[in-house]
Amino acid sequence: MDQIYVGILGVVVLIGLIFMRVPVSYAMAAVGTAGLIYLYGPVSVLDFIPLEVYTHTSRFTFAALPLFF
């Protein structure tokens, strides 16, 4: 399946999950992960996700965020 069709299917599934009252963050994470696994394979996605999560959460600007809660 072409990447455009995977994207369109992902948006349709995302809207369906939102209408089923799934929290938006969980719906986006599930649809995004499923799309990446379909397009690139499970091995490369499982190598990519932890690195990307660490890259975004290890920024210095996020260090002060817990102080406000």
MDTraj code that builds the backbone (N, CA, C; nanometers):
import mdtraj as md
import numpy as np

residues = "MET ASP GLN ILE TYR VAL GLY ILE LEU GLY VAL VAL VAL LEU ILE GLY LEU ILE PHE MET ARG VAL PRO VAL SER TYR ALA MET ALA ALA VAL GLY THR ALA GLY LEU ILE TYR LEU TYR GLY PRO VAL SER VAL LEU ASP PHE ILE PRO LEU GLU VAL TYR THR HIS THR SER ARG PHE THR PHE ALA ALA LEU PRO LEU PHE PHE".split()
xyz = np.array([
    [0.0855, -0.1170, 0.0000],
    [0.0000, 0.0000, 0.0000],
    [0.0902, 0.1234, 0.0000],
    [0.0501, 0.2239, -0.0710],
    [0.1271, 0.3471, -0.0820],
    [0.1208, 0.4263, 0.0491],
    [0.2200, 0.5113, 0.0717],
    [0.2273, 0.5895, 0.1947],
    [0.1083, 0.6845, 0.2091],
    [0.0573, 0.7360, 0.1000],
    [-0.0593, 0.8258, 0.1043],
    [-0.1807, 0.7510, 0.1586],
    [-0.2019, 0.6299, 0.1107],
    [-0.3165, 0.5515, 0.1565],
    [-0.3022, 0.5103, 0.3029],
    [-0.1809, 0.4832, 0.3447],
    [-0.1572, 0.4518, 0.4863],
    [-0.1888, 0.5751, 0.5713],
    [-0.1506, 0.6929, 0.5245],
    [-0.1809, 0.8162, 0.5974],
    [-0.3296, 0.8440, 0.6058],
    [-0.3993, 0.8255, 0.4955],
    [-0.5445, 0.8470, 0.4944],
    [-0.6132, 0.7469, 0.5855],
    [-0.5717, 0.6222, 0.5794],
    [-0.6286, 0.5201, 0.6679],
    [-0.5990, 0.5528, 0.8138],
    [-0.4789, 0.6032, 0.8413],
    [-0.4444, 0.6418, 0.9777],
    [-0.5319, 0.7537, 1.0303],
    [-0.5600, 0.8527, 0.9479],
    [-0.6474, 0.9634, 0.9902],
    [-0.7885, 0.9131, 1.0159],
    [-0.8374, 0.8252, 0.9307],
    [-0.9724, 0.7700, 0.9493],
    [-0.9792, 0.6891, 1.0790],
    [-0.8781, 0.6070, 1.1039],
    [-0.8754, 0.5276, 1.2272],
    [-0.8630, 0.6194, 1.3479],
    [-0.7812, 0.7241, 1.3378],
    [-0.7657, 0.8194, 1.4482],
    [-0.8982, 0.8871, 1.4809],
    [-0.9694, 0.9318, 1.3803],
    [-1.0995, 0.9950, 1.4036],
    [-1.1977, 0.8938, 1.4626],
    [-1.1927, 0.7697, 1.4155],
    [-1.2786, 0.6661, 1.4718],
    [-1.2487, 0.6395, 1.6188],
    [-1.1210, 0.6358, 1.6531],
    [-1.0851, 0.6154, 1.7934],
    [-1.1275, 0.7328, 1.8808],
    [-1.1162, 0.8541, 1.8275],
    [-1.1583, 0.9712, 1.9044],
    [-1.3093, 0.9682, 1.9270],
    [-1.3855, 0.9271, 1.8258],
    [-1.5308, 0.9166, 1.8428],
    [-1.5689, 0.8037, 1.9384],
    [-1.4797, 0.7055, 1.9556],
    [-1.5044, 0.5988, 2.0519],
    [-1.4583, 0.6390, 2.1918],
    [-1.4231, 0.7649, 2.2086],
    [-1.3867, 0.8254, 2.3365],
    [-1.2547, 0.7724, 2.3931],
    [-1.1626, 0.7339, 2.3054],
    [-1.0272, 0.6989, 2.3465],
    [-0.9524, 0.8309, 2.3641],
    [-0.8744, 0.8484, 2.4707],
    [-0.7991, 0.9731, 2.4851],
    [-0.7118, 0.9992, 2.3619],
    [-0.7051, 1.1253, 2.3230],
    [-0.6384, 1.1630, 2.1988],
    [-0.4916, 1.1201, 2.1990],
    [-0.4238, 1.1349, 2.3121],
    [-0.2817, 1.0986, 2.3161],
    [-0.2615, 0.9499, 2.2912],
    [-0.3467, 0.8660, 2.3482],
    [-0.3352, 0.7215, 2.3269],
    [-0.3705, 0.6849, 2.1827],
    [-0.4723, 0.7499, 2.1288],
    [-0.5132, 0.7217, 1.9914],
    [-0.4022, 0.7608, 1.8937],
    [-0.3425, 0.8770, 1.9138],
    [-0.2347, 0.9206, 1.8250],
    [-0.1132, 0.8289, 1.8364],
    [-0.0806, 0.7878, 1.9583],
    [0.0342, 0.6985, 1.9778],
    [0.0093, 0.5626, 1.9120],
    [-0.1097, 0.5094, 1.9255],
    [-0.1404, 0.3784, 1.8681],
    [-0.1401, 0.3833, 1.7155],
    [-0.2031, 0.4845, 1.6596],
    [-0.2098, 0.4956, 1.5137],
    [-0.0711, 0.5235, 1.4555],
    [0.0042, 0.6105, 1.5191],
    [0.1385, 0.6410, 1.4708],
    [0.2314, 0.5220, 1.4770],
    [0.2277, 0.4492, 1.5869],
    [0.3116, 0.3311, 1.6009],
    [0.2715, 0.2230, 1.5014],
    [0.1431, 0.2024, 1.4846],
    [0.0970, 0.1017, 1.3879],
    [0.1375, 0.1398, 1.2457],
    [0.1276, 0.2671, 1.2118],
    [0.1684, 0.3111, 1.0785],
    [0.3172, 0.2949, 1.0553],
    [0.3981, 0.3290, 1.1556],
    [0.5424, 0.3113, 1.1423],
    [0.5802, 0.1644, 1.1288],
    [0.5155, 0.0800, 1.2067],
    [0.5440, -0.0640, 1.1984],
    [0.5055, -0.1174, 1.0612],
    [0.3939, -0.0718, 1.0062],
    [0.3524, -0.1184, 0.8733],
    [0.4497, -0.0721, 0.7656],
    [0.4935, 0.0531, 0.7741],
    [0.5785, 0.1082, 0.6686],
    [0.7247, 0.0642, 0.6790],
    [0.7795, 0.0571, 0.7993],
    [0.9225, 0.0333, 0.8154],
    [0.9588, -0.1000, 0.8792],
    [0.8626, -0.1709, 0.9323],
    [0.8910, -0.2993, 0.9957],
    [0.9103, -0.2842, 1.1460],
    [0.8822, -0.3896, 1.2196],
    [0.8857, -0.3801, 1.3660],
    [1.0254, -0.3632, 1.4243],
    [1.1266, -0.4181, 1.3610],
    [1.2616, -0.4110, 1.4174],
    [1.3139, -0.2680, 1.4149],
    [1.2989, -0.2007, 1.3023],
    [1.3495, -0.0636, 1.2934],
    [1.2684, 0.0322, 1.3804],
    [1.1401, 0.0076, 1.3963],
    [1.0575, 0.0942, 1.4815],
    [1.0947, 0.0752, 1.6279],
    [1.1190, -0.0472, 1.6700],
    [1.1564, -0.0715, 1.8087],
    [1.2947, -0.0162, 1.8406],
    [1.3790, 0.0007, 1.7409],
    [1.5080, 0.0676, 1.7612],
    [1.4930, 0.2194, 1.7616],
    [1.3974, 0.2710, 1.6859],
    [1.3808, 0.4148, 1.6671],
    [1.3070, 0.4825, 1.7821],
    [1.2017, 0.4220, 1.8335],
    [1.1145, 0.4870, 1.9323],
    [1.1876, 0.5213, 2.0620],
    [1.2635, 0.4306, 2.1247],
    [1.3312, 0.4705, 2.2495],
    [1.4327, 0.5836, 2.2295],
    [1.5029, 0.5811, 2.1183],
    [1.5994, 0.6880, 2.0900],
    [1.5288, 0.8216, 2.0724],
    [1.4169, 0.8215, 2.0030],
    [1.3429, 0.9459, 1.9798],
    [1.2803, 0.9975, 2.1098],
    [1.2287, 0.9096, 2.1933],
    [1.1717, 0.9512, 2.3218],
    [1.2809, 1.0127, 2.4093],
    [1.3968, 0.9503, 2.4157],
    [1.5070, 1.0052, 2.4959],
    [1.5519, 1.1401, 2.4410],
    [1.5603, 1.1532, 2.3112],
    [1.6048, 1.2786, 2.2506],
    [1.5128, 1.3936, 2.2878],
    [1.3832, 1.3706, 2.2881],
    [1.2886, 1.4782, 2.3163],
    [1.2719, 1.5066, 2.4651],
    [1.2933, 1.4074, 2.5496],
    [1.2723, 1.4299, 2.6928],
    [1.3992, 1.4690, 2.7672],
    [1.5143, 1.4617, 2.7034],
    [1.6384, 1.4958, 2.7722],
    [1.6804, 1.6409, 2.7520],
    [1.5946, 1.7227, 2.7009],
    [1.6257, 1.8637, 2.6795],
    [1.6277, 1.9385, 2.8128],
    [1.7146, 2.0349, 2.8210],
    [1.7297, 2.1111, 2.9447],
    [1.6045, 2.1927, 2.9765],
    [1.5308, 2.2365, 2.8762],
    [1.4124, 2.3190, 2.9013],
    [1.3037, 2.2428, 2.9757],
    [1.3032, 2.1115, 2.9657],
    [1.2037, 2.0318, 3.0373],
    [1.2441, 2.0053, 3.1823],
    [1.3643, 2.0418, 3.2225],
    [1.4116, 2.0146, 3.3579],
    [1.3328, 2.0922, 3.4622],
    [1.2878, 2.2127, 3.4286],
    [1.2142, 2.2951, 3.5246],
    [1.0659, 2.2614, 3.5288],
    [1.0168, 2.1819, 3.4362],
    [0.8748, 2.1524, 3.4314],
    [0.8205, 2.0852, 3.5567],
    [0.8874, 1.9868, 3.6181],
    [0.8324, 1.9259, 3.7395],
    [0.8240, 2.0223, 3.8581],
    [0.8949, 2.1317, 3.8542],
    [0.8907, 2.2260, 3.9648],
    [0.7581, 2.3015, 3.9733],
    [0.6805, 2.3018, 3.8657],
    [0.5537, 2.3739, 3.8639],
    [0.4354, 2.2877, 3.9041],
    [0.4596, 2.1617, 3.9335],
    [0.3484, 2.0740, 3.9717],
    [0.3547, 2.0379, 4.1171],
])
top = md.Topology()
chain = top.add_chain()
for i, resn in enumerate(residues, 1):
    res = top.add_residue(resn, chain, resSeq=i)
    for name in ("N", "CA", "C"):
        top.add_atom(name, md.element.get_by_symbol(name[0]), res)
traj = md.Trajectory(xyz[None], top)
